[in-house]
Amino acid sequence: MPLNVRTGESHDLSRLVDIYNYYVSETHITFDTEPFAVGARTHWFTQFAEEGPYRLFVGEVDDEVIGYACSQPFKPKPGYRSSVETTVYLDPAHTGCSHGKQLYGHLIATLEREEAAHRAYGGIALPNPASIKLHEQLGFVHVASYHEVGFKHGKYWDVNWYEKELS
């Protein structure tokens, strides 16, 4: 099934929230602990643009949105503005078939052409060997480990941080 990648649009928000809420409810991949209503994610959506370091791409198979990849501010302070935190989420029915690599790869390739983006960072809640493999395949390198930094589902989780030079 070929993947079509395009810029995220406002009509995608409900589907993006559905995809993300699966990970909120069922996994330790994100440390959000309560599912979101669509209206609560509107502010999150407004940070993305068609140019610049903060981007949102959706992946479609047969005209159905099956995932998204985005880059957001790494930290809120102005001195960090050229660093971005990147992430990718797929509908669980579409994992393991290279769609995540294609979608995340598109985001990274776009950011590499973006003068305002200097470094990309990805945080991976452990264990998650598939995400580690994906980041390493796209040229990210391990730069830090935070031990028991997140708490979810009655347990503490470690997070590894990966970095990629973009400029």
VOMAR-982978 format. One line per 4 residues: for each residue x, y, z of N, C-alpha, C. Coordinates in Angstrom, 2 decimals. Layout:
N
X,Y,Z,X,Y,Z,X,Y,Z | ...
***
This chain:
167
0.84,-1.18,0.00,0.00,0.00,0.00,0.88,1.25,0.00 | 0.84,2.05,-1.05,1.68,3.25,-1.09,1.20,4.31,-0.09 | 2.16,5.03,0.44,1.89,6.09,1.41,1.97,7.43,0.72 | 0.95,8.24,0.90,0.95,9.63,0.44,1.23,10.50,1.65
2.21,11.40,1.53,2.54,12.31,2.62,2.18,13.72,2.19 | 1.49,14.43,3.07,1.10,15.81,2.78,1.09,16.60,4.08 | 1.02,17.91,3.95,0.91,18.79,5.11,-0.42,18.55,5.81 | -0.38,18.51,7.14,-1.60,18.35,7.91,-2.53,19.54,7.76
-3.82,19.27,7.73,-4.82,20.32,7.58,-5.83,20.22,8.72 | -6.55,21.30,8.97,-7.45,21.35,10.12,-8.48,20.22,10.13 | -8.93,19.77,8.97,-9.91,18.69,8.93,-9.31,17.35,9.35 | -7.98,17.26,9.49,-7.31,16.03,9.95,-7.31,15.90,11.46
-7.59,16.99,12.17,-7.36,17.01,13.61,-8.08,15.89,14.36 | -9.30,15.62,14.05,-10.04,14.57,14.75,-9.34,13.22,14.61 | -8.91,12.90,13.41,-8.21,11.63,13.17,-6.87,11.60,13.90 | -6.14,12.70,13.91,-4.86,12.76,14.62,-5.05,12.55,16.11
-6.11,13.13,16.65,-6.41,12.94,18.07,-6.74,11.48,18.35 | -7.50,10.83,17.48,-7.82,9.41,17.66,-6.54,8.57,17.70 | -5.63,8.83,16.77,-4.38,8.07,16.71,-3.58,8.30,17.99 | -3.42,9.56,18.38,-2.63,9.88,19.57,-3.27,9.29,20.83
-4.58,9.37,20.94,-5.26,8.88,22.14,-5.05,7.38,22.36 | -4.87,6.63,21.30,-4.54,5.22,21.47,-3.27,5.09,22.31 | -2.24,5.87,21.96,-0.96,5.79,22.66,-1.06,6.34,24.09 | -1.92,7.33,24.28,-2.15,7.86,25.62,-2.76,6.77,26.50
-3.78,6.10,26.01,-4.52,5.12,26.82,-3.83,3.77,26.95 | -3.18,3.33,25.90,-2.74,1.93,25.84,-1.25,1.69,26.01 | -0.44,2.74,25.99,1.01,2.53,26.00,1.71,3.49,26.95 | 2.99,3.26,27.10,3.85,4.18,27.86,4.63,5.10,26.91
4.32,5.09,25.64,5.07,5.84,24.62,4.99,7.34,24.85 | 3.87,7.83,25.33,3.73,9.24,25.69,3.38,9.31,27.17 | 3.77,10.37,27.82,3.46,10.50,29.23,2.22,11.34,29.48 | 1.47,11.67,28.44,0.11,12.15,28.67,-0.65,10.96,29.24
-1.53,11.22,30.19,-2.21,10.12,30.86,-3.72,10.10,30.65 | -4.28,11.17,30.13,-5.73,11.24,29.87,-5.95,11.54,28.40 | -6.85,10.79,27.74,-7.14,11.07,26.33,-7.65,12.51,26.15 | -7.40,13.04,24.97,-7.77,14.40,24.63,-9.09,14.45,23.87
-9.87,15.49,24.12,-10.97,15.85,23.24,-10.37,16.63,22.08 | -11.01,16.62,20.94,-10.49,17.33,19.77,-10.25,18.80,20.08 | -11.20,19.45,20.76,-11.06,20.87,21.08,-9.84,21.17,21.93 | -9.44,20.23,22.76,-8.27,20.43,23.62,-6.96,20.35,22.85
-6.99,19.84,21.62,-5.77,19.73,20.80,-5.70,20.83,19.74 | -6.67,21.71,19.70,-6.66,22.77,18.70,-5.45,23.68,18.85 | -5.12,24.07,20.08,-3.95,24.92,20.30,-2.68,24.22,19.82 | -2.55,22.93,20.13,-1.40,22.15,19.66,-1.30,22.25,18.13
-2.41,22.11,17.44,-2.42,22.12,15.98,-1.98,23.47,15.41 | -2.32,24.57,16.09,-2.05,25.90,15.54,-0.57,26.27,15.52 | 0.29,25.52,16.16,1.72,25.84,16.16,2.42,25.49,14.85 | 1.78,24.70,14.01,2.41,24.22,12.78,2.17,25.17,11.62
3.15,25.20,10.71,3.06,26.08,9.54,3.53,25.31,8.31 | 3.32,25.90,7.15,3.78,25.27,5.90,5.24,25.56,5.62 | 5.82,26.48,6.37,7.26,26.77,6.29,7.77,26.95,7.69 | 9.08,26.87,7.85,9.67,27.07,9.17,9.95,25.75,9.86
10.42,25.82,11.10,10.87,24.61,11.79,9.76,23.77,12.40 | 8.55,24.31,12.52,7.47,23.59,13.19,6.47,23.10,12.14 | 6.58,21.82,11.83,5.84,21.25,10.71,5.00,20.06,11.16 | 3.95,19.80,10.40,3.09,18.65,10.64,2.78,18.01,9.29
3.14,16.74,9.18,2.82,15.97,7.98,1.94,14.79,8.36 | 1.00,14.48,7.51,0.17,13.30,7.71,0.48,12.30,6.61 | 0.32,11.03,6.95,0.47,9.96,5.98,-0.90,9.38,5.69 | -1.16,9.15,4.42,-2.45,8.58,4.00,-2.22,7.30,3.20
-3.08,6.34,3.41,-3.15,5.13,2.59,-4.60,5.03,2.14 | -4.79,4.96,0.84,-6.14,4.90,0.27,-7.02,6.04,0.81 | -6.46,7.24,0.85,-7.15,8.46,1.30,-7.56,8.44,2.78 | -7.01,7.53,3.56,-7.26,7.49,5.00,-5.99,7.91,5.73
-6.10,8.85,6.66,-4.95,9.27,7.46,-4.60,8.12,8.41 | -3.34,7.66,8.30,-2.91,6.52,9.13,-1.81,6.92,10.12 | -1.40,8.20,10.08,-0.37,8.63,11.01,0.07,10.05,10.75 | 0.95,10.52,11.63,1.50,11.86,11.46,2.89,11.95,12.05
3.66,12.90,11.55,4.99,13.24,12.06,5.03,14.74,12.20 | 5.63,15.20,13.29,5.68,16.64,13.51,6.95,17.06,14.22 | 7.23,18.36,14.12,8.34,18.98,14.84,7.76,20.16,15.61 | 8.17,20.24,16.86,7.66,21.25,17.78,8.82,21.93,18.48
8.58,23.04,19.15,9.66,23.66,19.91,10.26,22.66,20.91 | 11.58,22.62,20.98,12.26,21.75,21.93,12.08,22.26,23.36 | 12.24,23.54,23.54,12.04,24.21,24.82,11.44,25.59,24.51 | 10.73,26.19,25.44,10.06,27.47,25.15,10.97,28.70,25.12
12.18,28.61,25.64,13.05,29.79,25.69,13.59,30.15,24.30 | 13.73,31.44,24.00,14.13,31.88,22.65,15.45,31.30,22.15 | 16.38,31.06,23.04,17.68,30.53,22.62,17.60,29.11,22.06 | 16.50,28.43,22.30,16.32,27.07,21.79,15.56,27.02,20.47
15.21,28.16,19.89,14.28,28.17,18.76,14.76,27.41,17.53 | 16.06,27.18,17.38,16.52,26.42,16.21,16.60,24.92,16.48 | 16.22,24.50,17.68,16.15,23.08,18.02,14.69,22.66,18.07 | 14.42,21.48,17.53,13.04,20.99,17.49,12.97,19.60,18.10
11.82,19.31,18.70,11.53,17.95,19.13,10.65,17.32,18.06 | 11.02,16.14,17.62,10.29,15.48,16.54,9.62,14.22,17.06 | 8.55,13.85,16.39,7.84,12.63,16.78,7.04,12.09,15.60 | 6.68,10.83,15.71,5.84,10.19,14.70,4.90,9.23,15.42
3.64,9.22,15.01,2.63,8.31,15.54,1.87,7.69,14.38 | 1.68,6.39,14.44,0.92,5.67,13.42,-0.26,4.96,14.06 | -1.34,4.85,13.30,-2.41,3.96,13.69,-1.77,2.59,13.92 | -2.06,1.93,15.04,-1.38,0.67,15.33,-1.57,-0.41,14.25
-2.61,-0.32,13.46,-2.81,-1.27,12.37,-1.81,-1.07,11.24 | -1.07,0.03,11.26,-0.14,0.35,10.17,1.32,0.38,10.61 | 1.61,-0.16,11.78,3.01,-0.22,12.21,3.68,-1.44,11.58 | 5.00,-1.36,11.47,5.76,-2.49,10.97,5.76,-2.67,9.46
5.29,-1.67,8.71,5.26,-1.83,7.25,5.95,-0.66,6.53 | 6.88,-0.01,7.19,7.72,1.07,6.67,7.02,2.42,6.52 | 5.74,2.51,6.84,5.06,3.80,6.74,5.64,4.81,7.73 | 5.98,4.38,8.92,6.57,5.29,9.91,7.89,5.85,9.42
8.72,5.00,8.84,10.02,5.46,8.32,9.82,6.45,7.17 | 8.88,6.17,6.29,8.63,7.08,5.17,8.12,8.43,5.67 | 7.17,8.40,6.59,6.56,9.62,7.11,7.56,10.44,7.92 | 8.24,9.79,8.86,9.24,10.48,9.69,10.41,10.95,8.83
10.80,10.12,7.87,11.88,10.50,6.94,11.52,11.74,6.14 | 10.26,11.87,5.75,9.82,13.06,5.02,9.96,14.31,5.90 | 9.54,14.19,7.15,9.69,15.31,8.08,11.16,15.69,8.23 | 12.02,14.72,8.47,13.45,15.01,8.68,14.06,15.62,7.43
13.76,15.09,6.27,14.29,15.66,5.02,13.83,17.10,4.83 | 12.60,17.39,5.18,12.08,18.76,5.09,12.84,19.67,6.05 | 13.06,19.22,7.26,13.77,20.03,8.25,15.22,20.25,7.85 | 15.84,19.31,7.17,17.23,19.47,6.73,17.36,20.59,5.71
16.28,20.92,5.02,16.29,22.02,4.05,15.86,23.34,4.68 | 15.48,23.31,5.93,14.95,24.47,6.64,16.06,25.19,7.39 | 16.37,26.43,6.95,17.46,27.18,7.57,17.25,27.44,9.05 | 16.00,27.55,9.49,15.71,27.88,10.88,15.83,26.68,11.81
16.07,25.49,11.27,16.19,24.28,12.10,17.64,23.81,12.10 | 18.20,23.67,13.29,19.61,23.28,13.43,19.78,21.86,13.98 | 18.96,21.49,14.95,19.05,20.17,15.59,17.64,19.63,15.83 | 17.51,18.31,15.68,16.26,17.63,16.00,16.52,16.67,17.15
15.54,16.57,18.05,15.63,15.68,19.20,14.40,14.80,19.27 | 14.64,13.55,19.59,13.55,12.61,19.79,13.72,11.91,21.12 | 12.69,11.95,21.94,12.69,11.25,23.22,11.96,9.93,23.07 | 12.56,8.84,23.54,11.98,7.52,23.39,11.82,6.88,24.76
10.56,6.68,25.16,10.28,5.97,26.40,10.62,4.50,26.20 | 11.38,3.95,27.11,11.90,2.59,26.99,11.03,1.58,27.74 | 10.97,0.36,27.25,11.60,-0.14,26.03,10.79,0.22,24.79 | 11.48,0.43,23.70,10.85,0.69,22.41,11.89,0.46,21.31
12.26,-0.79,21.08,13.30,-1.07,20.09,12.95,-0.61,18.68 | 11.69,-0.62,18.30,11.31,-0.17,16.95,11.61,1.31,16.78 | 11.32,2.13,17.78,11.58,3.56,17.68,13.08,3.84,17.70 | 13.82,3.11,18.50,15.28,3.28,18.51,15.83,2.98,17.13
15.41,1.87,16.55,15.87,1.48,15.21,15.51,2.55,14.19 | 14.29,3.06,14.24,13.85,4.10,13.30,14.73,5.33,13.41 | 14.94,5.81,14.63,15.77,7.01,14.81,17.19,6.79,14.30 | 17.76,5.64,14.62,19.13,5.36,14.17,19.20,5.25,12.64
18.20,4.65,12.01,18.17,4.55,10.55,18.13,5.92,9.89 | 17.52,6.89,10.58,17.41,8.24,10.03,18.54,9.15,10.47 | 19.57,8.59,11.10,20.77,9.35,11.42,20.80,10.00,12.78 | 19.86,9.67,13.65,19.88,10.19,15.01,20.91,9.39,15.82
21.54,10.04,16.79,22.47,9.37,17.69,22.01,9.56,19.13 | 22.26,8.55,19.94,21.89,8.59,21.35,22.76,9.62,22.07 | 22.13,10.54,22.81,22.89,11.57,23.51,22.62,11.61,25.01 | 21.53,11.01,25.48,21.24,11.08,26.91,20.25,10.00,27.31
20.34,9.61,28.57,19.38,8.68,29.17,18.87,9.30,30.46 | 17.57,9.38,30.60,16.94,9.85,31.83,16.30,8.62,32.48 | 16.69,8.35,33.71,16.23,7.14,34.39,14.99,7.42,35.22 | 13.98,6.60,35.00,12.71,6.69,35.73,12.15,8.11,35.75
12.20,8.76,34.62,11.77,10.16,34.52,10.26,10.30,34.34 | 9.62,9.26,33.81,8.18,9.32,33.60,7.47,8.26,34.41 | 6.24,8.56,34.81,5.43,7.61,35.58,4.09,7.45,34.89 | 3.77,6.20,34.56,2.51,5.92,33.88,2.18,4.44,34.06
0.91,4.14,34.12,0.44,2.76,34.30,1.07,2.10,35.53 | 1.24,2.90,36.60,1.74,2.38,37.86,3.21,2.04,37.89 | 3.98,2.59,36.95,5.38,2.22,36.82,6.21,3.41,36.35 | 7.49,3.44,36.76,8.43,4.44,36.26,9.08,3.94,34.98
9.33,4.90,34.06,9.91,4.57,32.76,11.14,5.42,32.49 | 12.14,4.80,31.87,13.33,5.51,31.41,13.05,6.11,30.03 | 13.78,7.17,29.70,13.68,7.80,28.38,15.08,8.03,27.84 | 15.32,7.57,26.62,16.55,7.90,25.91,16.27,9.05,24.96
17.24,9.94,24.84,17.13,11.06,23.92,18.11,10.88,22.78 | 17.60,11.13,21.58,18.38,11.01,20.35,18.42,12.38,19.66 | 19.55,12.64,18.99,19.79,13.95,18.36,20.21,13.74,16.90 | 19.78,14.67,16.06,20.21,14.68,14.66,20.55,16.09,14.26
21.74,16.25,13.68,22.13,17.54,13.12,21.34,17.75,11.83 | 20.75,18.93,11.71,19.93,19.22,10.52,20.62,20.17,9.54 | 21.45,21.05,10.05,22.06,22.07,9.16,23.43,21.67,8.69
***
